[in-house]
């Protein structure tokens, strides 16, 4: 029984770990982008926080609008008092007064109403709050674009790591075949034992590269899970591979059209313009504080010594307030907002130039990556032919396997170059989509 206990505990711990492991997720590139943009039920935290910040800015509009809406309140009080008539100015010379009146009860219940009739400054504050909502929405769109870009890059890196693992597996399979050929040639007496040693060294190196590539793939999957905002322990299976068709988006092919679309739709530029507009509207609201404000107030209630004998009283008033001087505080606030607006204008101008630079740079990268992919594809084809020819020469006994080893290394480098070229092409397409504000349309 004691000998079975360790095995039983091991089985229980294994079942517990299996129960705690999240279910595997098969993820396509388009599905990852949809999840990054919040189109699913579980958006990444950055996108969720952006939505909450937008809700926060909408709440500020309600707060600003409250100054234009009616205010109604109810109040009641009870007090037990004593009074000194002499303290109130009654000397008692004309008629005798007690030195102390009371104690007596005083009750009062009252409904109060206030309404602003005209306040131009408050109207401007509402407009400024609405401009801030526009800015928050644009900032949320910029966050969505950034999230889509980050997830797309993480997916691309994972696809690259998966392609490297496949290449390393092919290298290992080829190395294992060449070991068999070297052994057969040695047994046939047509090659030296050093050829077998060289082949086994290559097989060992291929196995080491495969282990490293597998570790990098698992690390890339963890990074992808974190970018998506899911449990890093979630097993992810990629549905798409690192192909030329991956990374398409709604991007104009013409450079001028792409720049025009970027200036029109880039959310970071729209957010900066909205922030500048909000600052100018806030400055107008501060200037409007110099204007008079008009309002009405009324109250109605019951007062007396007790509620059964309370008498109804009321008051109605029209109130006009005209601010004259507040110690130049208003002028300081106005200068501050004007400076904020000027800063926003400078940033917006710089952003327009940056948008153009981003589009031009991304287009250059796309063209360069396409050329690199053609060259790497041809290099891979030639490297495979070199391996085939070197193997035939070795099997024919006209050359040692050093040629095969060299050709095998060339093939390894050619595969890495081809993978890097496809990865660079995908990154360039992602950057181009982000530069025009279309990262959320990647698929």
Rosetta blueprint (number, residue, H / E / L):
1 X L
2 X H
3 X H
4 X H
5 X H
6 X H
7 X H
8 X H
9 X H
10 X H
11 X H
12 X H
13 X H
14 X H
15 X H
16 X H
17 X H
18 X H
19 X H
20 X H
21 X L
22 X L
23 X L
24 X L
25 X E
26 X E
27 X E
28 X L
29 X H
30 X H
31 X H
32 X H
33 X H
34 X H
35 X H
36 X H
37 X L
38 X L
39 X L
40 X L
41 X L
42 X L
43 X L
44 X L
45 X H
46 X H
47 X H
48 X H
49 X H
50 X H
51 X H
52 X H
53 X H
54 X H
55 X H
56 X H
57 X H
58 X H
59 X H
60 X H
61 X H
62 X H
63 X H
64 X H
65 X H
66 X H
67 X H
68 X H
69 X L
70 X L
71 X E
72 X E
73 X E
74 X E
75 X E
76 X E
77 X E
78 X E
79 X E
80 X E
81 X E
82 X E
83 X E
84 X L
85 X H
86 X H
87 X H
88 X H
89 X L
90 X L
91 X L
92 X L
93 X L
94 X L
95 X L
96 X L
97 X L
98 X L
99 X L
100 X L
101 X E
102 X E
103 X E
104 X E
105 X E
106 X E
107 X E
108 X E
109 X E
110 X E
111 X E
112 X E
113 X E
114 X E
115 X E
116 X E
117 X E
118 X E
119 X L
120 X H
121 X H
122 X H
123 X H
124 X H
125 X H
126 X H
127 X H
128 X H
129 X H
130 X H
131 X H
132 X H
133 X H
134 X H
135 X H
136 X H
137 X H
138 X H
139 X H
140 X H
141 X H
142 X H
143 X H
144 X H
145 X H
146 X H
147 X H
148 X H
149 X H
150 X H
151 X H
152 X H
153 X H
154 X H
155 X H
156 X H
157 X H
158 X H
159 X H
160 X H
161 X H
162 X H
163 X H
164 X H
165 X H
166 X H
167 X H
168 X H
169 X H
170 X H
171 X H
172 X H
173 X H
174 X H
175 X H
176 X H
177 X H
178 X H
179 X H
180 X H
181 X H
182 X H
183 X H
184 X H
185 X H
186 X H
187 X H
188 X L
189 X L
190 X L
191 X L
192 X L
193 X H
194 X H
195 X H
196 X H
197 X H
198 X H
199 X H
200 X H
201 X H
202 X H
203 X H
204 X H
205 X H
206 X H
207 X H
208 X H
209 X H
210 X H
211 X H
212 X H
213 X H
214 X H
215 X H
216 X H
217 X H
218 X H
219 X H
220 X H
221 X H
222 X H
223 X H
224 X H
225 X H
226 X H
227 X H
228 X H
229 X L
230 X L
231 X L
232 X L
233 X L
234 X L
235 X L
236 X E
237 X E
238 X E
239 X L
240 X L
241 X L
242 X L
243 X L
244 X L
245 X L
246 X L
247 X L
248 X L
249 X L
250 X L
251 X L
252 X L
253 X L
254 X L
255 X H
256 X H
257 X H
258 X H
259 X H
260 X H
261 X H
262 X H
263 X H
264 X H
265 X H
266 X L
267 X H
268 X H
269 X H
270 X H
271 X H
272 X H
273 X H
274 X H
275 X H
276 X H
277 X H
278 X H
279 X H
280 X H
281 X H
282 X H
283 X H
284 X H
285 X H
286 X H
287 X H
288 X H
289 X L
290 X L
291 X L
292 X L
293 X E
294 X E
295 X E
296 X E
297 X E
298 X E
299 X E
300 X E
301 X E
302 X E
303 X E
304 X E
305 X L
306 X L
307 X H
308 X H
309 X H
310 X L
311 X E
312 X E
313 X E
314 X E
315 X E
316 X E
317 X E
318 X E
319 X E
320 X E
321 X E
322 X L
323 X L
324 X L
325 X L
326 X L
327 X L
328 X L
329 X H
330 X H
331 X H
332 X H
333 X H
334 X H
335 X H
336 X H
337 X H
338 X H
339 X H
340 X H
341 X H
342 X H
343 X H
344 X H
345 X H
346 X H
347 X H
348 X H
349 X H
350 X H
351 X H
352 X H
353 X H
354 X H
355 X H
356 X H
357 X H
358 X H
359 X H
360 X H
361 X H
362 X H
363 X H
364 X H
365 X H
366 X H
367 X H
368 X H
369 X H
370 X H
371 X H
372 X H
373 X H
374 X H
375 X H
376 X H
377 X H
378 X H
379 X H
380 X H
381 X H
382 X H
383 X H
384 X H
385 X H
386 X H
387 X H
388 X H
389 X H
390 X H
391 X H
392 X H
393 X H
394 X H
395 X H
396 X H
397 X L
398 X L
399 X L
400 X L
401 X L
402 X H
403 X H
404 X H
405 X H
406 X H
407 X H
408 X H
409 X H
410 X H
411 X H
412 X H
413 X H
414 X H
415 X H
416 X H
417 X H
418 X H
419 X H
420 X H
421 X H
422 X H
423 X H
424 X H
425 X H
426 X H
427 X H
428 X H
429 X H
430 X H
431 X H
432 X H
433 X H
434 X H
435 X H
436 X L
437 X L
438 X L
439 X H
440 X H
441 X H
442 X L
443 X L
